[in-house]
Amino acid sequence: MSRPEKLTAQIGLTVVGIDVMDTGRLTTQLTGHDAVITAFGGNIQPAVRDYYVRGVNSIINAVKQAGVARLLVVGGAGSLEVAPGIRVMDNPAFPAEWKGVALGLGDILEQLRSEQALDWTFLSPAADIVPGQRIGHFRLGGDQLLVEAAGHSRISIE
């Protein structure tokens, strides 16, 4: 369920509630914009992996058809590597309730990696997003899970 009312109006930000599965309507809405940021969700769906793939594919197709120059996909830490070729979600202790989401986002990341016609970025936060103090800095990485000296991967909600 889209909840555009949770975002406050700002200059340069367009907030619209729309069904992302309606690629045609989404294409119309995206036309004329410079970038699209998607944090598409759906972890309450019964076939969550398929739902994520279908939803993000609709967004990707709409972005292309609308001629939007840039797509930013907010993913999760599950697709990050803890060792070469071993993702966070490959760990048997990975929470079962997040597995479908992680697999769907992993599928999307693999699809984007072969994408030739789209300028995209896949953003993966730390493994744990917890309440805490805003410290005003963070690290950027690549495909590997970033951890602190004690081995934890976390960032504050703030």
N, CA, C and O of each residue as an XYZ file, in Angstrom:
632
protein
N       0.843     -1.173      0.000
C       0.000      0.000      0.000
C       0.892      1.241      0.000
O       1.792      1.367      0.830
N       0.640      2.131     -0.914
C       1.350      3.402     -1.017
C       0.801      4.376      0.029
O      -0.409      4.449      0.239
N       1.681      5.109      0.670
C       1.244      6.109      1.650
C       1.965      7.429      1.407
O       2.831      7.819      2.190
N       1.611      8.116      0.323
C       2.303      9.365     -0.002
C       2.135     10.437      1.064
O       2.947     11.359      1.141
N       1.106     10.335      1.879
C       0.874     11.338      2.923
C       1.969     11.333      3.989
O       2.059     12.266      4.786
N       2.792     10.301      4.009
C       3.870     10.243      4.992
C       5.049     11.142      4.612
O       5.921     11.405      5.440
N       5.077     11.614      3.362
C       6.151     12.493      2.913
C       5.674     13.937      2.909
O       4.558     14.229      2.480
N       6.512     14.825      3.380
C       6.158     16.240      3.368
C       6.594     16.873      2.048
O       7.619     16.510      1.472
N       5.800     17.812      1.596
C       6.083     18.496      0.341
C       7.405     19.254      0.429
O       7.711     19.882      1.442
N       8.171     19.180     -0.641
C       9.425     19.902     -0.746
C       9.613     20.339     -2.188
O       9.094     19.704     -3.105
N      10.343     21.405     -2.388
C      10.636     21.865     -3.737
C      11.443     20.784     -4.458
O      12.420     20.265     -3.917
N      11.033     20.456     -5.663
C      11.730     19.461     -6.465
C      11.335     18.025     -6.176
O      11.914     17.099     -6.746
N      10.356     17.824     -5.298
C       9.901     16.480     -4.961
C       8.445     16.338     -5.343
O       7.604     17.137     -4.931
N       8.147     15.318     -6.133
C       6.778     15.019     -6.506
C       6.370     13.735     -5.804
O       7.024     12.704     -5.958
N       5.300     13.793     -5.040
C       4.817     12.632     -4.304
C       3.432     12.284     -4.834
O       2.509     13.097     -4.786
N       3.304     11.052     -5.343
C       2.043     10.596     -5.910
C       1.837      9.148     -5.496
O       2.762      8.340     -5.580
N       0.651      8.819     -5.056
C       0.303      7.429     -4.780
C      -0.145      6.772     -6.065
O      -1.052      7.269     -6.733
N       0.477      5.662     -6.422
C       0.145      4.998     -7.682
C       0.438      3.500     -7.554
O       1.335      3.099     -6.813
N      -0.311      2.696     -8.265
C      -0.069      1.261     -8.305
C       1.093      1.008     -9.266
O       0.944      1.204    -10.472
N       2.244      0.577     -8.753
C       3.410      0.389     -9.613
C       3.219     -0.744    -10.609
O       3.969     -0.842    -11.581
N       2.239     -1.591    -10.389
C       1.982     -2.668    -11.347
C       1.299     -2.144    -12.613
O       1.226     -2.855    -13.615
N       0.803     -0.912    -12.575
C       0.179     -0.273    -13.733
C       1.270      0.490    -14.487
O       1.419      1.703    -14.335
N       2.025     -0.244    -15.300
C       3.189      0.323    -15.983
C       2.818      1.524    -16.856
O       3.564      2.502    -16.906
N       1.692      1.462    -17.534
C       1.279      2.570    -18.397
C       1.038      3.851    -17.619
O       1.539      4.912    -17.990
N       0.278      3.753    -16.549
C       0.011      4.942    -15.726
C       1.293      5.436    -15.068
O       1.515      6.642    -14.961
N       2.125      4.518    -14.632
C       3.397      4.891    -14.013
C       4.296      5.603    -15.027
O       4.955      6.586    -14.687
N       4.327      5.117    -16.256
C       5.111      5.763    -17.313
C       4.656      7.204    -17.501
O       5.481      8.113    -17.580
N       3.353      7.411    -17.571
C       2.813      8.765    -17.721
C       3.247      9.653    -16.567
O       3.639     10.800    -16.780
N       3.181      9.137    -15.357
C       3.529      9.908    -14.171
C       5.025     10.254    -14.132
O       5.397     11.320    -13.642
N       5.871      9.374    -14.639
C       7.319      9.578    -14.566
C       7.872     10.432    -15.693
O       8.978     10.961    -15.586
N       7.121     10.570    -16.764
C       7.592     11.346    -17.902
C       7.931     12.770    -17.478
O       7.151     13.437    -16.798
N       9.108     13.217    -17.894
C       9.548     14.580    -17.595
C      10.395     14.704    -16.330
O      10.889     15.788    -16.019
N      10.564     13.611    -15.605
C      11.374     13.658    -14.386
C      12.824     13.275    -14.683
O      13.101     12.566    -15.650
N      13.734     13.746    -13.852
C      15.161     13.486    -14.026
C      15.602     12.164    -13.421
O      16.514     11.511    -13.929
N      14.949     11.772    -12.329
C      15.357     10.558    -11.619
C      14.164      9.948    -10.907
O      13.182     10.625    -10.602
N      14.273      8.662    -10.652
C      13.270      7.941     -9.881
C      14.010      7.199     -8.772
O      15.009      6.523     -9.017
N      13.505      7.337     -7.562
C      13.996      6.556     -6.427
C      12.867      5.628     -6.026
O      11.753      6.074     -5.750
N      13.155      4.337     -5.996
C      12.135      3.393     -5.567
C      12.575      2.648     -4.318
O      13.680      2.113     -4.236
N      11.676      2.635     -3.358
C      11.829      1.820     -2.155
C      10.616      0.887     -2.118
O       9.980      0.699     -1.082
N      10.323      0.315     -3.278
C       9.161     -0.556     -3.447
C       9.156     -1.630     -2.371
O      10.178     -2.260     -2.102
N       8.010     -1.828     -1.767
C       7.884     -2.823     -0.711
C       6.721     -3.748     -0.972
O       5.880     -3.488     -1.833
N       6.681     -4.814     -0.232
C       5.592     -5.756     -0.392
C       5.802     -7.014      0.410
O       5.325     -8.082      0.028
N       6.509     -6.906      1.515
C       6.857     -8.103      2.270
C       5.676     -8.805      2.913
O       5.849     -9.867      3.512
N       4.475     -8.240      2.806
C       3.296     -8.930      3.350
C       2.594     -9.767      2.281
O       1.613    -10.449      2.580
N       3.073     -9.724      1.065
C       2.484    -10.495     -0.026
C       2.809    -11.979      0.144
O       3.886    -12.315      0.637
N       1.896    -12.879     -0.256
C       2.159    -14.308     -0.096
C       3.346    -14.816     -0.921
O       4.141    -15.610     -0.419
N       3.479    -14.382     -2.154
C       4.596    -14.786     -3.015
C       5.513    -13.577     -3.164
O       5.628    -12.995     -4.243
N       6.158    -13.214     -2.069
C       6.873    -11.944     -1.992
C       8.012    -11.828     -3.004
O       8.217    -10.755     -3.572
N       8.743    -12.892     -3.237
C       9.856    -12.820     -4.195
C       9.340    -12.440     -5.578
O       9.868    -11.524     -6.208
N       8.315    -13.135     -6.053
C       7.724    -12.855     -7.357
C       7.113    -11.451     -7.386
O       7.228    -10.740     -8.384
N       6.478    -11.067     -6.309
C       5.860     -9.745     -6.224
C       6.900     -8.646     -6.380
O       6.682     -7.688     -7.123
N       8.042     -8.774     -5.681
C       9.120     -7.785     -5.811
C       9.632     -7.710     -7.246
O       9.799     -6.623     -7.797
N       9.874     -8.850     -7.833
C      10.405     -8.878     -9.200
C       9.415     -8.238    -10.173
O       9.805     -7.421    -11.008
N       8.136     -8.605    -10.069
C       7.127     -8.005    -10.961
C       7.019     -6.502    -10.747
O       6.958     -5.740    -11.712
N       6.995     -6.070     -9.489
C       6.856     -4.646     -9.188
C       8.025     -3.825     -9.674
O       7.837     -2.784    -10.302
N       9.223     -4.279     -9.391
C      10.399     -3.507     -9.808
C      10.576     -3.582    -11.323
O      11.049     -2.622    -11.931
N      10.206     -4.697    -11.940
C      10.241     -4.749    -13.406
C       9.284     -3.743    -14.020
O       9.601     -3.128    -15.038
N       8.125     -3.569    -13.418
C       7.185     -2.564    -13.899
C       7.800     -1.168    -13.773
O       7.670     -0.341    -14.676
N       8.463     -0.917    -12.661
C       9.120      0.383    -12.455
C      10.233      0.582    -13.482
O      10.337      1.648    -14.088
N      11.060     -0.436    -13.678
C      12.153     -0.347    -14.657
C      11.592     -0.059    -16.049
O      12.099      0.815    -16.753
N      10.556     -0.782    -16.447
C       9.959     -0.564    -17.769
C       9.378      0.837    -17.894
O       9.532      1.480    -18.933
N       8.712      1.316    -16.845
C       8.138      2.665    -16.882
C       9.227      3.728    -16.956
O       9.085      4.712    -17.682
N      10.308      3.536    -16.213
C      11.433      4.491    -16.251
C      12.005      4.569    -17.664
O      12.258      5.661    -18.174
N      12.206      3.423    -18.292
C      12.732      3.394    -19.664
C      11.774      4.068    -20.634
O      12.178      4.920    -21.425
N      10.484      3.679    -20.570
C       9.501      4.233    -21.496
C       9.314      5.732    -21.306
O       9.025      6.451    -22.263
N       9.476      6.202    -20.079
C       9.310      7.629    -19.789
C      10.551      8.430    -20.121
O      10.512      9.660    -20.102
N      11.657      7.758    -20.425
C      12.898      8.449    -20.754
C      13.570      9.086    -19.549
O      14.307     10.061    -19.698
N      13.330      8.554    -18.361
C      13.971      9.074    -17.148
C      15.443      8.680    -17.183
O      15.784      7.544    -17.512
N      16.311      9.630    -16.841
C      17.747      9.414    -16.971
C      18.345      8.521    -15.893
O      19.379      7.896    -16.129
N      17.734      8.441    -14.728
C      18.400      7.779    -13.589
C      17.396      7.015    -12.738
O      16.302      7.510    -12.468
N      17.769      5.803    -12.315
C      16.947      4.990    -11.411
C      17.791      4.594    -10.212
O      18.883      4.046    -10.360
N      17.276      4.876     -9.029
C      17.918      4.461     -7.788
C      16.980      3.484     -7.087
O      15.832      3.820     -6.799
N      17.463      2.285     -6.816
C      16.669      1.238     -6.185
C      17.177      1.037     -4.763
O      18.346      0.712     -4.557
N      16.305      1.229     -3.790
C      16.670      0.963     -2.403
C      16.450     -0.522     -2.158
O      15.323     -1.016     -2.182
N      17.545     -1.212     -1.924
C      17.500     -2.653     -1.703
C      17.693     -2.973     -0.238
O      17.262     -2.226      0.640
N      18.332     -4.069      0.008
C      18.600     -4.485      1.377
C      19.992     -5.049      1.487
O      20.684     -5.218      0.483
N      20.405     -5.342      2.699
C      21.740     -5.869      2.941
C      21.868     -7.335      2.530
O      22.983     -7.838      2.396
N      20.757     -8.021      2.330
C      20.795     -9.447      2.018
C      21.600     -9.801      0.791
O      22.174    -10.888      0.728
N      21.659     -8.913     -0.189
C      22.389     -9.197     -1.424
C      23.867     -8.848     -1.338
O      24.622     -9.136     -2.267
N      24.294     -8.231     -0.234
C      25.711     -7.899     -0.073
C      26.512     -9.157      0.262
O      25.986    -10.102      0.851
N      27.775     -9.154     -0.116
C      28.641    -10.305      0.126
C      29.329    -10.223      1.485
O      29.760     -9.153      1.916
N      29.423    -11.368      2.147
C      30.208    -11.469      3.382
C      31.547    -12.137      3.086
O      32.481    -12.058      3.884
N      31.628    -12.784      1.948
C      32.848    -13.386      1.402
C      32.608    -13.469     -0.103
O      31.462    -13.397     -0.546
N      33.666    -13.619     -0.896
C      33.446    -13.673     -2.345
C      32.405    -14.723     -2.746
O      32.566    -15.913     -2.475
N      31.340    -14.258     -3.394
C      30.275    -15.136     -3.874
C      29.291    -15.603     -2.813
O      28.371    -16.358     -3.126
N      29.460    -15.172     -1.559
C      28.547    -15.581     -0.482
C      27.842    -14.340      0.054
O      28.467    -13.441      0.617
N      26.512    -14.313     -0.139
C      25.725    -13.154      0.268
C      25.231    -13.311      1.707
O      25.188    -14.416      2.248
N      24.866    -12.202      2.302
C      24.296    -12.200      3.645
C      23.129    -13.172      3.715
O      23.017    -13.936      4.674
N      22.257    -13.155      2.710
C      21.058    -14.005      2.732
C      21.363    -15.483      2.547
O      20.478    -16.314      2.754
N      22.590    -15.842      2.163
C      22.959    -17.243      2.004
C      23.260    -17.918      3.343
O      23.359    -19.143      3.412
N      23.403    -17.134      4.389
C      23.665    -17.671      5.725
C      22.417    -18.411      6.223
O      21.322    -17.850      6.174
N      22.552    -19.645      6.697
C      21.384    -20.390      7.185
C      20.650    -19.682      8.326
O      19.469    -19.942      8.558
N      21.341    -18.791      9.036
C      20.710    -18.065     10.141
C      19.963    -16.809      9.667
O      19.386    -16.086     10.480
N      19.976    -16.552      8.358
C      19.264    -15.378      7.842
C      17.787    -15.519      8.198
O      17.214    -16.589      7.995
N      17.147    -14.453      8.730
C      15.746    -14.554      9.173
C      14.795    -14.993      8.052
O      14.745    -14.377      6.987
N      14.065    -16.039      8.307
C      13.143    -16.603      7.313
C      12.112    -15.587      6.846
O      11.723    -15.594      5.679
N      11.662    -14.707      7.750
C      10.626    -13.731      7.385
C      11.115    -12.693      6.377
O      10.302    -12.003      5.762
N      12.415    -12.575      6.203
C      12.976    -11.613      5.242
C      13.566    -12.292      4.011
O      14.035    -11.612      3.098
N      13.550    -13.609      3.972
C      14.203    -14.349      2.888
C      13.579    -14.051      1.521
O      14.305    -13.817      0.555
N      12.259    -14.057      1.424
C      11.604    -13.783      0.144
C      11.915    -12.396     -0.378
O      12.155    -12.211     -1.571
N      11.911    -11.424      0.517
C      12.256    -10.044      0.148
C      13.689    -10.004     -0.370
O      13.963     -9.440     -1.429
N      14.600    -10.611      0.392
C      16.016    -10.595      0.012
C      16.238    -11.295     -1.329
O      16.995    -10.806     -2.167
N      15.585    -12.428     -1.529
C      15.730    -13.135     -2.796
C      15.200    -12.305     -3.962
O      15.828    -12.244     -5.019
N      14.050    -11.668     -3.772
C      13.483    -10.818     -4.820
C      14.400     -9.656     -5.155
O      14.627     -9.360     -6.327
N      14.925     -8.998     -4.136
C      15.842     -7.884     -4.373
C      17.144     -8.375     -5.002
O      17.734     -7.682     -5.832
N      17.594     -9.566     -4.610
C      18.776    -10.153     -5.241
C      18.543    -10.426     -6.723
O      19.429    -10.202     -7.548
N      17.346    -10.910     -7.058
C      16.991    -11.138     -8.460
C      17.029     -9.820     -9.243
O      17.541     -9.763    -10.361
N      16.483     -8.775     -8.641
C      16.474     -7.461     -9.297
C      17.890     -6.948     -9.499
O      18.217     -6.424    -10.564
N      18.738     -7.096     -8.477
C      20.131     -6.647     -8.601
C      20.825     -7.371     -9.751
O      21.522     -6.740    -10.545
N      20.643     -8.677     -9.847
C      21.259     -9.429    -10.950
C      20.730     -8.958    -12.296
O      21.489     -8.843    -13.258
N      19.451     -8.688    -12.368
C      18.866     -8.179    -13.607
C      19.467     -6.821    -13.967
O      19.812     -6.581    -15.123
N      19.591     -5.943    -12.988
C      20.151     -4.620    -13.250
C      21.604     -4.702    -13.709
O      22.041     -3.910    -14.544
N      22.339     -5.646    -13.172
C      23.746     -5.790    -13.558
C      23.909     -6.077    -15.045
O      24.955     -5.764    -15.615
N      22.915     -6.656    -15.680
C      22.990     -6.917    -17.117
C      22.274     -5.839    -17.926
O      22.207     -5.924    -19.153
N      21.746     -4.840    -17.255
C      20.994     -3.767    -17.906
C      21.945     -2.833    -18.662
O      22.884     -2.285    -18.085
N      21.689     -2.663    -19.945
C      22.543     -1.817    -20.781
C      21.932     -0.448    -21.082
O      22.655      0.502    -21.381
N      20.596     -0.342    -21.006
C      19.925      0.872    -21.454
C      19.514      1.789    -20.313
O      18.772      2.745    -20.536
N      19.971      1.523    -19.108
C      19.489      2.271    -17.956
C      20.654      2.646    -17.044
O      21.517      1.816    -16.758
N      20.677      3.884    -16.594
C      21.660      4.351    -15.624
C      21.060      4.114    -14.240
O      20.123      4.809    -13.848
N      21.585      3.147    -13.499
C      20.963      2.726    -12.247
C      21.986      2.645    -11.116
O      23.192      2.530    -11.337
N      21.455      2.709     -9.902
C      22.223      2.467     -8.686
C      21.343      1.653     -7.756
O      20.151      1.927     -7.618
N      21.934      0.651     -7.118
C      21.236     -0.193     -6.154
C      21.830      0.132     -4.785
O      23.005     -0.134     -4.531
N      21.018      0.703     -3.916
C      21.486      1.143     -2.604
C      21.164      0.091     -1.551
O      20.004     -0.285     -1.380
N      22.181     -0.382     -0.849
C      21.981     -1.376      0.204
C      22.424     -0.781      1.532
O      23.589     -0.415      1.690
N      21.512     -0.684      2.478
C      21.891     -0.152      3.788
C      22.638     -1.196      4.604
O      22.857     -2.318      4.148
N      23.022     -0.817      5.803
C      23.636     -1.760      6.737
C      22.641     -2.873      7.069
O      21.445     -2.742      6.812
N      23.142     -3.962      7.639
C      22.279     -5.091      7.985
C      21.269     -4.721      9.064
O      20.121     -5.164      9.017
N      21.685     -3.917     10.028
C      20.792     -3.508     11.105
C      20.566     -2.001     11.038
O      21.513     -1.215     11.001
N      19.306     -1.624     11.025
C      18.923     -0.215     11.065
C      18.212     -0.033     12.393
O      17.094     -0.513     12.583
N      18.868      0.665     13.310
C      18.410      0.720     14.704
C      18.331      2.157     15.207
O      19.006      3.037     14.672
N      17.518      2.402     16.225
C      17.523      3.730     16.845
C      18.905      4.033     17.409
O      19.610      3.137     17.874
N      19.272      5.279     17.363
C      20.589      5.680     17.868
C      20.826      7.139     17.618
O      19.911      7.879     17.257
N      22.027      7.545     17.806
C      22.396      8.945     17.634
C      22.855      9.187     16.197
O      23.591      8.390     15.616
N      22.402     10.303     15.649
C      22.860     10.706     14.313
C      24.266     11.261     14.459
O      24.476     12.237     15.179
N      25.230     10.650     13.783
C      26.608     11.112     13.912
C      27.068     11.913     12.705
O      28.149     12.501     12.722
N      26.254     11.940     11.659
C      26.543     12.806     10.520
C      27.538     12.265      9.522
O      27.923     12.984      8.600
N      27.969     11.027      9.669
C      28.836     10.439      8.651
C      28.574      8.946      8.535
O      28.054      8.308      9.449
N      28.946      8.420      7.394
C      28.763      7.005      7.111
C      29.774      6.627      6.058
O      30.408      7.490      5.451
N      29.922      5.351      5.845
C      30.867      4.863      4.836
C      30.105      4.374      3.609
O      28.974      3.899      3.708
N      30.735      4.498      2.477
C      30.195      3.944      1.239
C      31.033      2.734      0.863
O      32.251      2.736      1.038
N      30.390      1.719      0.356
C      31.113      0.520     -0.046
C      30.702      0.071     -1.423
O      30.104      0.827     -2.189
N      31.022     -1.144     -1.724
C      30.664     -1.742     -3.003
C      29.668     -2.859     -2.777
O      28.570     -2.628     -2.273
N      30.048     -4.069     -3.147
C      29.162     -5.222     -3.036
C      29.332     -5.988     -1.726
O      28.623     -6.966     -1.487
N      30.267     -5.555     -0.875
C      30.528     -6.255      0.373
C      29.825     -5.552      1.536
O      29.704     -4.327      1.566
N      29.367     -6.361      2.490
C      28.746     -5.834      3.694
C      29.804     -5.085      4.502
O      30.854     -5.640      4.823
N      29.527     -3.833      4.828
C      30.444     -3.049      5.654
C      30.157     -3.344      7.119
O      29.004     -3.351      7.551
N      31.216     -3.587      7.869
C      31.088     -3.857      9.292
C      32.056     -2.961     10.052
O      33.068     -2.515      9.512
N      31.726     -2.706     11.319
C      32.614     -1.931     12.187
C      33.659     -2.873     12.780
O      33.632     -4.077     12.526
N      34.573     -2.325     13.565
C      35.665     -3.110     14.142
C      35.173     -4.335     14.910
O      35.828     -5.378     14.896
N      34.030     -4.219     15.577
C      33.488     -5.332     16.363
C      32.739     -6.349     15.494
O      32.251     -7.354     16.009
N      32.643     -6.100     14.184
C      32.001     -7.043     13.280
C      30.530     -6.807     13.020
O      29.896     -7.616     12.342
N      29.959     -5.718     13.538
C      28.540     -5.421     13.336
C      28.346     -4.522     12.115
O      29.190     -3.680     11.806
N      27.245     -4.713     11.445
C      26.858     -3.853     10.336
C      25.582     -3.144     10.748
O      24.510     -3.748     10.774
N      25.696     -1.863     11.070
C      24.508     -1.137     11.523
C      24.627      0.343     11.209
O      25.710      0.898     11.026
N      23.447      0.950     11.157
C      23.335      2.390     10.973
C      22.111      2.828     11.772
O      21.159      2.064     11.936
N      22.146      4.055     12.263
C      21.001      4.529     13.058
C      19.883      4.991     12.136
O      20.125      5.454     11.021
N      18.678      4.859     12.615
C      17.516      5.358     11.887
C      17.637      6.869     11.683
O      17.245      7.406     10.647
N      18.175      7.521     12.667
C      18.289      8.964     12.594
C      19.218      9.379     11.481
O      19.435     10.573     11.271
